[in-house]
Amino acid sequence: MLWVYPLPENIGLVLDIHEGNHVRRVLPNTPAHRAGLQSGDVLITIGNTPIRSQADCMHALHIAPQQGELSIRYRRGSRVHEAVISLQYGWKKSDSSWRPSLRKENRP
């Protein structure tokens, strides 16, 4: 298996590079946006997986269903919230071309 873990951006989350459970931005018209997540939210769990880093988030997305619903618990300020994200079939598709080791190079 090559890199099969879906990126958080697949559901509309851009996470902080240093604190991978902090939402830096929520992309418009995405499942996360429709579920009400906002910039500054801190992810607690996705499904049953505790989230402490971007790798945790990617693992949780990897084991999430191909379609259906996915619960997310998060903290906004001092309050904990829960949201349900609706997943449409095909949401896991990722482009791994950003990885230099997977690029096809032209060699003489």
N, C-alpha and C positions, 0 to 999 in steps of 0.2 A: 504494500500500500504506500502510495506517495502521500503527501500532505493532504489528509482528508478532513482535518478539523475545520469547520466553518468559521469564518471571521465574524466578529461581533457586528461588523458593518452589514452583514447579510440580513440582520433583523433591524438595522438602523442605529446601532450604538457605536459611537467612537469613544473609546476609553482612553483615560490618561496614560501616557507612556510610562510614568513613574509609579503611579498608584492605580494599578490595573482594574480595581473594582470601582473607581470613580468615573462617572459618565462625564466626558468632556463636552460632547455634543450629541444631539439626537437628530438624525437625518430626517428631512420632511417626507411625508407620505410613505412611511415605512411602518412595519408592525409595531416597533417600539414607540414611535410617535403616536400612532392610533391608540396604543394602550395607555398613553399619558405620561410616559417617562420624560424627564427633563434634564437639561444640563445641570450638573451639581449633585444629582442623585448618586447614592452609594449603593451598589449592588450587594445584597446579602446572600441570596440564593437564586439559582435558576434551576427550576425543577426541584430536585432534592440535593443538588450539588452546592455546597458552600462556595462563595466566590470571594477570593482574596487577591486574585491576579487575572491578567488577561488569559493566561493559560488555563485557569480554572473555568473561565467563561467559555473558551473554545472547547474544552472537554465537555462541559454541560450542553453546548450546542451540538456537539458530535453525537451524544447519546439521546438527544431530543428526537421526537417523531418527525418523519418526513412531511407530515401535515397534521393539522389538528390544533391543539392548544398547549401552551407552555406557560406555567406560572413563574412569576418573578417577584421576589420580595426585595424591597429596597428601602433605604432610609433617605428621607428628605428633611433636613434640619434635625429635629429631635424626634420626629414621628416615623414609625415603620409603616409602610404601605405594601399592598399586594396588587399586582396587575396580572392580567391574562393576555398573552400575545397569541394572536391567530396566525398560524403558519400555513401558507399555501404550498402545494407540492412544487418542488424545484428550488425552494429557498436555500437549500444547503450548497448549491453550486458555487464553487469558488474558482478564482483565477490564480493559479500558482506561478504565473509567468514573472511575478515580482522576485522570485527566488533565483538568484544567479546560477545556482547549481542545476536548475531545471531548464535553463535557456539553451536553445540549440545555437551553437556558434558556427559561423562559416570559417573553415580553416583551409588554407592553401594546400 
